[in-house]
Amino acid sequence: MEYLSVHKEEELKSLVEKAEKIIILSHKNPDGDAIGSSLGLYHFLEMKGKYVKIIVPNEYPEFLHWLPGSDFVIKYDKEPDVAREHIENAELIFSLDFNDLKRLGKLGEIMEENKTASRILIDHHPYPKHFCDVEISTIHVSSTAELVYHLIQRLDGQALNNKDLCECLYVGIMTDTGCFSFNSSNPATFRVVAHLLQSGIDKDHIYDRIYNNYSAGRMKFMGYCLNQKMVIVPEYHTAYIGLSQKEMKEYNFKMGDSEGFVNLPLSIEGIRFSALFIEKSGHTKISFRSRGNFPANEFSARHFGGGGHLNAAGGESLESLEESIKHFVSLLPDYSKWLI
């Protein structure tokens, strides 16, 4: 693992051994990798006898609530005082699956107030901001969960016999690769998965809990999105879906119900770029997906204050849903060399 030098490994060991109170933080709107990697690390540190708390800015999808240890995750928007107290008293803070403090919202400010805790970043997104003492950051892995696996293997490989730990890491890798359909061409990823399976986890059961656990309303909503809301811009091989708060309310939308919607247009022959716009209170949340060499992350960073990976990124707009979509479409001609 070239991104964890011997010097960095020794530094990590020292920080973990000295700290008793440890906090694990992850980003707003946590996804499978954020929760899976955080819980995997949580189980490892608990095995080491540490006092560990996971804190996220807000709720995450229900299809992740079954993961071992999920009941102990603290959501800042529901328990702000509890979250603040734990961060203020922390001796060591892990930042997982994000590369910029702004991804934490208010939690980032609280973290900055703790001037004594050591900080460790574990992340696989490009262009990390330098806000931690130790950085384990590379884009050459499928997910943050895969990075956590390598870290645990180096610090204490025997811990990877723990089924709960391996189940969480597997979910992180599986969800961040779309069931190994993208960002998973490195053979090393499959060697990691093979090792995780040796712990006795049931990959078919895990898939069922994640992907076959939606409501009937969500399926109807997906049909509505495809039939009524998907717009194709054929001259730029692009498609997008825009969802208003009113529409989501009509279909009893719950967090996680739009999971995977942004990928659907890419199943259409010739579509190379896809976007999903979701109207929020005061802003529009946007997800981007692309095929081939189209830089979804650069597009998002330049025009919508976001970032991510080459083919998967996110951002937001302070404009209305309609204006955000209009702005998006107006940008497409500037990227014709990738799209046409």
TAWOSUL-V320461 format. One record per residue. N is the residue number from 0. RES is the residue in one letter. SS is DSSP state (a for helix, b for strand, c for the rest). PSI is psi as a letter, one per 20 degrees, with the letter a starting at -180 (999 if undefined). D_CENTER is the distance of its C-alpha to the mean C-alpha in whole Angstrom. Layout:
# TAWOSUL-V320461
((N:RES:SS:PSI:D_CENTER) (N:RES:SS:PSI:D_CENTER))
This chain:
# TAWOSUL-V320461
((0:M:c:n:22) (1:E:c:h:23) (2:Y:c:i:20) (3:L:c:n:22) (4:S:c:r:25) (5:V:a:g:28) (6:H:a:g:28) (7:K:a:h:25) (8:E:a:g:25) (9:E:a:h:28) (10:E:a:g:26) (11:L:a:g:23) (12:K:a:g:26) (13:S:a:g:28) (14:L:a:g:25) (15:V:a:g:24) (16:E:a:h:28) (17:K:a:h:29) (18:A:c:p:26) (19:E:c:h:27) (20:K:b:o:25) (21:I:b:p:21) (22:I:b:p:18) (23:I:b:p:14) (24:L:b:q:12) (25:S:b:r:8) (26:H:c:r:7) (27:K:c:q:9) (28:N:c:m:8) (29:P:c:q:6) (30:D:c:a:4) (31:G:a:h:6) (32:D:a:g:5) (33:A:a:g:5) (34:I:a:g:8) (35:G:a:g:9) (36:S:a:h:9) (37:S:a:g:11) (38:L:a:h:13) (39:G:a:g:14) (40:L:a:h:15) (41:Y:a:g:17) (42:H:a:h:19) (43:F:a:g:20) (44:L:a:h:21) (45:E:a:h:23) (46:M:a:h:25) (47:K:c:j:26) (48:G:c:j:27) (49:K:c:q:25) (50:Y:b:o:24) (51:V:b:p:21) (52:K:b:p:19) (53:I:b:p:15) (54:I:b:p:14) (55:V:b:q:12) (56:P:c:h:13) (57:N:c:a:13) (58:E:c:q:13) (59:Y:c:r:11) (60:P:c:q:12) (61:E:a:h:15) (62:F:a:i:14) (63:L:a:i:12) (64:H:c:i:15) (65:W:c:i:17) (66:L:c:q:16) (67:P:c:p:18) (68:G:c:i:18) (69:S:a:h:16) (70:D:a:i:19) (71:F:a:j:19) (72:V:c:p:16) (73:I:b:p:17) (74:K:b:p:16) (75:Y:c:h:17) (76:D:c:i:18) (77:K:c:h:20) (78:E:c:m:22) (79:P:a:h:22) (80:D:a:h:25) (81:V:a:g:24) (82:A:a:g:20) (83:R:a:g:23) (84:E:a:g:25) (85:H:a:g:23) (86:I:a:g:21) (87:E:a:h:25) (88:N:a:i:26) (89:A:c:q:23) (90:E:c:h:25) (91:L:b:p:22) (92:I:b:p:18) (93:F:b:p:15) (94:S:b:o:12) (95:L:b:p:9) (96:D:c:k:6) (97:F:c:q:8) (98:N:c:j:11) (99:D:c:p:13) (100:L:a:h:14) (101:K:a:i:14) (102:R:a:i:11) (103:L:a:i:12) (104:G:c:c:15) (105:K:a:h:18) (106:L:a:h:17) (107:G:a:g:17) (108:E:a:g:20) (109:I:a:g:21) (110:M:a:g:20) (111:E:a:h:22) (112:E:a:h:25) (113:N:c:o:25) (114:K:c:i:27) (115:T:c:h:27) (116:A:c:q:24) (117:S:b:q:23) (118:R:b:p:19) (119:I:b:p:17) (120:L:b:p:14) (121:I:b:o:12) (122:D:b:q:10) (123:H:c:j:10) (124:H:c:q:10) (125:P:c:q:13) (126:Y:c:l:16) (127:P:c:q:15) (128:K:c:q:17) (129:H:c:n:19) (130:F:c:j:19) (131:C:c:q:19) (132:D:c:h:22) (133:V:b:p:20) (134:E:b:p:18) (135:I:b:n:16) (136:S:b:p:14) (137:T:c:q:15) (138:I:c:i:14) (139:H:c:k:16) (140:V:c:r:14) (141:S:c:h:11) (142:S:c:r:8) (143:T:a:h:8) (144:A:a:h:10) (145:E:a:h:13) (146:L:a:g:13) (147:V:a:h:14) (148:Y:a:g:16) (149:H:a:h:18) (150:L:a:g:18) (151:I:a:h:20) (152:Q:a:h:22) (153:R:a:h:23) (154:L:a:h:24) (155:D:a:n:25) (156:G:a:h:25) (157:Q:a:h:27) (158:A:a:h:24) (159:L:a:j:22) (160:N:a:i:25) (161:N:c:o:23) (162:K:a:g:22) (163:D:a:g:20) (164:L:a:g:18) (165:C:a:h:18) (166:E:a:g:17) (167:C:a:g:13) (168:L:a:h:13) (169:Y:a:g:14) (170:V:a:g:11) (171:G:a:g:8) (172:I:a:g:10) (173:M:a:g:12) (174:T:a:h:9) (175:D:a:i:7) (176:T:c:j:11) (177:G:c:l:12) (178:C:c:l:14) (179:F:c:k:15) (180:S:c:i:16) (181:F:c:r:15) (182:N:c:k:13) (183:S:c:k:15) (184:S:c:i:19) (185:N:c:p:19) (186:P:a:h:22) (187:A:a:h:20) (188:T:a:g:17) (189:F:a:h:20) (190:R:a:h:22) (191:V:a:g:19) (192:V:a:g:18) (193:A:a:g:22) (194:H:a:g:22) (195:L:a:h:20) (196:L:a:h:22) (197:Q:c:i:25) (198:S:c:i:24) (199:G:c:j:25) (200:I:c:q:22) (201:D:c:n:22) (202:K:a:h:20) (203:D:a:h:22) (204:H:a:g:22) (205:I:a:g:18) (206:Y:a:g:18) (207:D:a:g:20) (208:R:a:h:18) (209:I:a:g:15) (210:Y:a:i:16) (211:N:c:l:20) (212:N:c:k:19) (213:Y:c:r:20) (214:S:c:r:22) (215:A:a:h:25) (216:G:a:h:25) (217:R:a:h:21) (218:M:a:g:23) (219:K:a:h:26) (220:F:a:g:23) (221:M:a:g:22) (222:G:a:g:25) (223:Y:a:g:26) (224:C:a:g:23) (225:L:a:h:25) (226:N:a:h:28) (227:Q:a:h:28) (228:K:a:i:25) (229:M:b:p:25) (230:V:b:p:26) (231:I:b:p:27) (232:V:b:n:28) (233:P:a:h:30) (234:E:a:i:32) (235:Y:a:j:28) (236:H:c:l:27) (237:T:b:q:24) (238:A:b:q:23) (239:Y:b:q:21) (240:I:b:p:21) (241:G:b:p:21) (242:L:b:p:21) (243:S:c:r:23) (244:Q:a:h:23) (245:K:a:g:26) (246:E:a:g:25) (247:M:a:h:22) (248:K:a:h:25) (249:E:a:h:27) (250:Y:c:j:25) (251:N:c:l:24) (252:F:c:p:20) (253:K:c:q:18) (254:M:c:p:14) (255:G:c:i:13) (256:D:c:h:16) (257:S:c:j:15) (258:E:c:p:12) (259:G:c:i:13) (260:F:a:h:16) (261:V:a:h:15) (262:N:a:h:15) (263:L:a:g:19) (264:P:a:h:21) (265:L:a:i:20) (266:S:a:i:22) (267:I:c:p:25) (268:E:c:p:27) (269:G:c:i:27) (270:I:c:p:24) (271:R:c:i:22) (272:F:b:p:20) (273:S:b:q:18) (274:A:b:q:17) (275:L:b:p:16) (276:F:b:p:18) (277:I:b:p:17) (278:E:b:p:20) (279:K:c:r:19) (280:S:c:o:22) (281:G:c:i:23) (282:H:c:r:20) (283:T:b:p:19) (284:K:b:p:15) (285:I:b:p:14) (286:S:b:q:12) (287:F:b:q:14) (288:R:b:q:14) (289:S:b:r:17) (290:R:c:q:19) (291:G:c:c:21) (292:N:c:j:21) (293:F:c:p:21) (294:P:c:n:18) (295:A:a:h:16) (296:N:a:g:14) (297:E:a:h:18) (298:F:a:g:19) (299:S:a:g:16) (300:A:a:h:17) (301:R:a:h:20) (302:H:a:i:21) (303:F:a:k:18) (304:G:c:k:17) (305:G:c:b:13) (306:G:b:a:12) (307:G:b:c:10) (308:H:c:r:11) (309:L:c:g:15) (310:N:c:j:14) (311:A:b:o:11) (312:A:b:r:10) (313:G:b:r:10) (314:G:b:a:13) (315:E:b:r:16) (316:S:b:q:19) (317:L:c:i:22) (318:E:c:r:24) (319:S:c:r:25) (320:L:a:g:23) (321:E:a:g:27) (322:E:a:h:27) (323:S:a:g:23) (324:I:a:g:24) (325:K:a:g:27) (326:H:a:g:26) (327:F:a:g:23) (328:V:a:h:26) (329:S:a:h:28) (330:L:a:h:26) (331:L:a:g:26) (332:P:a:h:30) (333:D:a:i:29) (334:Y:a:k:26) (335:S:a:h:29) (336:K:a:h:29) (337:W:a:h:26) (338:L:a:h:26) (339:I:c:999:30))
